[in-house]
Amino acid sequence: MISALLPNYARADLAFERGEGAWLWTVDGRRFLDFGSGIATASLGHGHPHLVKAIADQAAKVMHTSNLYRIPQAERLAQRLVEATFADSVFFCNSGAEANEGMIKMMRRAMSDAGKPERFRLICFEGAFHGRTLATLAATGNAKYLEGFGPVVEGFDHVPFNNMNAVRNAIGSGTCGIIVEPIQGEGGVRPADLQFLRDLRAVCDEFGIILGMDEVQSGMGRTGKLFAHEWAGITPDVMSAAKGIGGGFPLGAVLAKEQFAKALKPGTHGTTFGGNPLACAAGNAVLDVILAPGFLEDVQRKGRKLRSELDAVAREFPTVFADARGMGLLLGLKCVLPQGQVQAACVAEGLMAITAGDNVLRLAPPLVVTDSDIEQGVAMLRRAAATCAAEARAGAR
């Protein structure tokens, strides 16, 4: 008999009742160091006092009124994001997939409004992940995720990541634009070459097509910049954001330059919950912390520290890990052994890590992780790797 809660997730047998910083406690009292952050979402960790207070205070006033009316909290959050980014305007929604749907619609509608409705195709990249809706699954292009859901939404062309020749070859008379993740999180924590991102900006300008950036996982300070594309010194035309933007509260956004944002006129797109007072109170609280002087620079420092330690662990256990990769606090270890085996060994040591494509163990601790947390996490990882290496030796005998 099916469970009351739909069993479409392979859930670990862990249930958490409280958290503090980068730590979580289960209902039976066990403590875990969270280097997954709810899939790079709990940007301020667990129980952050400023975020908790902002949500509680707003919940006591008004949580939801709908977008039939002005929402001051959303207006403030949008203005702050505009001031801190390339964007001129922001649309709020509830999730990364919804943000990417909005970005896709905005790009296509902008090209149609420019008198070129036949140009609706979007170039995407092998190894990408853009969400679980029918359109974002098509943009993702993973056959395993698409199986059984009927005809694939038309208009997405996939080319190899970091391959500019393939991009140029894919541009045709029906091309609307390009959608790229600066770091492919689900695809194996694979950063785009910075020159590749610069070349994408240049080719979009050359051919008059639109550059869309999926920063759902890589954005909101995760790499030590507010958004990861900043490392390349470029600006997209349209960008999606979610995950860390609400610190764990459901919130997504589409940020855009004016000429593209104005494509979504009243009646063209909408959301019931998106940008409600409670979600935007959370978003403003997260920005308060991330934009505070020195915060992002400290994320960069901690990212370098953790990456250096991961490089050392990979060298120490070559039968377990092939290499370390990633940027800031979005890092991964390419596994030699099955990633699930390594992940289980980490959990046994009290370290929560998540998996990604390309047999990668993904490490995305909260941005407020401390140096002590990093040192303890690396010690746990080293013990887990030693266990896996011993198991591999025993299995080889």
N, C-alpha and C positions, 0 to 999 in steps of 0.2 A: 504493500500500500504506500502511496506517495505521502511524503511528509507535508504538514500544513504549510511550511515554508518551502517554496519551490526549490528543489535540489539541483539547481543549475550551476552551483559553484562547488568545487572540490575544497571544502572548508577544512582548515586545520582544526584539531580538537582543542582549541583555546578560546576562552571567553573572558574578556577583560571588563573589569568593573571600575577602574580608576587609573589615572595617569598623572605624572608630574614631570615636566620637561621632556626628556627623551626616554623616560621609563614608563612601563605599564605593569599593572598588577592584575592577575587573573582572579576570578571569583573564588578560587581555592588558595589564594595567597601567594602564588609564585610571582617572581619579579622578572621582567624581560627588558632588555635594552632595545629600543625600537629604532632600527636602522632601515625601516621601510616607510615610515611616516604615512601609513594608510595610502600607499602608492604615491609618494611625493606630494602629499596633500596637507598633512598636519605641519604646516610651515613653521608655526610657532610652538610646536610640540604639544604637550597635553597639559590642560589646566592652566594655560598662560593667564595670569591675573587680569591683564588689560583686556584681552579678548573675551574672557569670561564675563567681566563686568559690563563690557559694551553690549554683549548679547543679552545678558540678564536685564540690564537697564532698559534696552529697547523692547524686549519681550513684555516688560511690565507696562509699556505705553501702548504700542500698536505694532503688530507683526506683519499684517498684510492688508492692503487696501485695493490692490490691482493697479494696472497701468491706465485705468480710466482717469486717474487723478495724478497730480504732481507728487513726486516722492523726493523730499528734500535730501534724504540720505543718499539716494542714487545720484542726484544732481551734484552733490559735494564729491562723491567718489569719482564720478565721471570727470569733473573738473580737475581733480588731483591727478588722475591718470593721464589726461590730456597734457597737463603741465609737465609731467615726468617722462613723456614718450613722444613719438613722432605723430601721434594721432590728433585729429581734430574733433572726433566725436566717438562715443562709446555706446554700444547696445549691450544690456545686461540680460543674461539668461541663467540657466541652472547647472549646466554641466559642460564638460569638454566636448562631448559629441554634439550637444546643442549649439555650442559656440562654433564648431566647425561647420555644422549645417548652415548656420547664419552666415558664416564667411563665404561658403560656396554660393549661397543664394545672392549675397551682395555682389560677389565678383561677376556672376553671370548676368545679373540685372543691370549692373553698371555698364557692361559691354553691350547689352541690348539697348540701353538708353542712349548709348553712343552711336546707335544706328547700325549695329553689327550683331543682330540676334543669332546669326548662324555661328558665331564664335562663342561656343559654350563649353568646349572641351578643356579639361584641366590636366596638366602634366603632374603626376605624382611619382613617388619613388618606391622602388622595391625595398622591403623591410620597414615600410612606414606603418604607423597605426594612428588612425584618425577618429575612431569611435565605432559604436555598435548599431547605429541606425542604418537603414538600407543604403542611404547615399554615402555615409561615412565608411561603411563597409566596402562599398565600391571604390572609394578613394583609397582605402587601405590596400585592397587588391589581394588579400590573402585568401587563397582558394579554400582553406580549411574553415575560415570564418564565414565564407559565402555559401558553403554547401547547404542545400536544402531549403533555401529561402527564395527560390524562384528566380525570375529574370534579374540579372544584375543591372543596376541603374546605369544608364548609358552616359558616356562623356568623360571617362577617366582613362588616361594613357599612362602606363607605368614604365619607368626607365631605371637603370642602375643608379644607385646613390653615389654622389661624388664623381659623376661622369658627365662632364660638360659636353663632350661630343654627342653623347646619347640625347642630351636635352635639346641641342640644336637640331638634331635629326628628327626629333619628335614634333617640333613646332611646325604647324601647318596653317592652312587658311581657316580652320575651325577652332584654333587654339584661343582660349580666353585668358589663361594664365597658368601659373605654377604654384603648387602648394608644397611647402617643405618644412620639416622639423629641423631646427638647428642642431638638435641632438635626438637621434632616434632612440627613445626610451624603451618602449616595448620591443623594438627591433634589435635590442642588444646593447644599449648604451653606446651608440655609435655617433660620435660628433661629425657634423659636416666640416670639411676643410674650410677654413675661413676664406681662402681665395675662391673656393667654389661658391660660397654665399655671395661674395662680391661679384663673381661672374654671372650668377643668377640675376642679381639686380641689373647688371649691365645688359644682359640679353633681353630682359623684360622691357627696358627702355628702348633698346634697338628695334624690337618688333612691335612695340606698342601694346604689350600684354601686361597683365596684372600680377604682382608678386604677393602671394599670400603666405603668411608665416604661422605655422602651428606651434605655439609656445605654451600649450596646455601643461606639459610636464616640465619644460625647461625654463619657464618664466617665473616671475615673482620672486626673484632673488636666488633661485636655485643654483645658478652658476657664479654668483658673486656680482653680477650685474642685474638690474631690474629685469631685463629680458636678454636672452642669450645672444640674439642677433647683434647686440651692441658691440660684442667682441670683434665683429667683422667691420665695424664702422659704417654700416649700411642701415637703411630704413625700408621696411616693407610698405606695401600700399594698404594691406588689410592684415589683421592678426587676430588669432583666437587665443584666449587665456581662460584658465579655470584652475582646478586642483588647489594649489597653494594660495590663490587669491582670497579665499574665505577662511583659510586656516583650518579647514575641516567642515565649515558650514557650506552647504551647496550654493555655489555661485560660479557663473561663467561670464565671459564678456567677448564681444567682438569690437576691436579698436580699428579705426580706419581714418585715412585722409579724407578731406571733405568731398572730393569729387566722387569717391566711391561710397562713402557713408550716405550721401543724399539719394542714392539709388533706392534705399528702403524707406519709401514714403508711407504714410498711414494706409493701412490695409494690405501692404505687401508682406509683412512679417510681424510676428507677435509672440507673446508668452504670457501665461496667467501669473505664474509665480516670479518670473525673472525680475531681479532688481527691486524686490520688495524691501520695506524698511529694515527688517531683521537681517536679511542677507547683506544689505549694504552697510549696516552698522558693523557687521563682522568685517567686511571688506575694508572699511575705513580704519578699524582697529589694527588690522594686519598692516596696512600702509603706514600707520603711525610708527610701528616698530621697524619695518623694513627700510623706510626712508629716513630714519633717525641717523644723525651724523655718525659715521664710522661702522654702521652695522654691516653694510655690504662688503666693505673692505675686510671685516672680520670673517665673513663667510668665505671670502677668497683665501684668507690665511688658513682657516680651518680646512678648506678644501685641499690646499697644498699639503697640509700636514697629513690628512687622511690618505691622499693619493700616494705620498711618499711611503707611508706605512704599507699600503696595499702592494706597491711595487716590490717592497722588501718581502712581503709574505709570498707573493708569486714566485720570486726568485728562490725562496727557501723551500717551497713545496711545488717543484715543477711537475710532479706526478698528479697534482690536484688542480693547479691553475696554470694557464698558458701565459696570461698577461693581465694587467690592469688597464682600465680605459675610463674615459669620461672627463667631465669638467666640474669644478666647484664641488658641490655636495650632491651631484648626480654621477655616481661612479659605478663601475662594474668590474667583475673578475670573470674573464673567460675561463670556463671550467674545462679540464681534461676529462674528469669523471662526470657522470650524469649530474646535472645541476641540482636535481631533487635530492640526491644523496648528500651533497654538500650542504644544501639548505637544511635538511633534517639534522645534520651534525651541528650546525649553528644553533638551531632551536634547542637542541639538547644542552648546549652550553649557556643558553639564556640570551642568545642574540637573534633578533628577528631581522631577516633579510628577505628579499623577494626575488623572483626569477624574471628573466627576460629572454627574448629570442636569442638565437646564436649560442645557446647553452651558456648563458651568462647569469651570474649571481649579481643582483642589483643592490646597491647600497645607497640609500637616499635618506640620511638622518634628518631630523628637524634642523632648521637653520639656526636654532638656539642651542644646538648640541655644544657641550663644553669640551675643553681639552681633556679633562678627566674621563668624560664619556667616550671620547675617541680612543683614548688609551685602553680603557676597559673593553671596548668593542673589538679593538685589534687583538687584544689578548684572548678574547673569546674565539675570534676568528682563527687565530693561530692554533688554539687547542682543537678546534673543529677540523682544521686542515690536517693536523697531526693524526687525529682519529681516522680520517678518510685515507690518508697515506698508509697507515698501518693496515687498514682493511684491504687496500689495494695490494699491498705486499702479501698479505695472507691469502688473498684470492689467487695470486699468481703462483703460489707454491703448490 
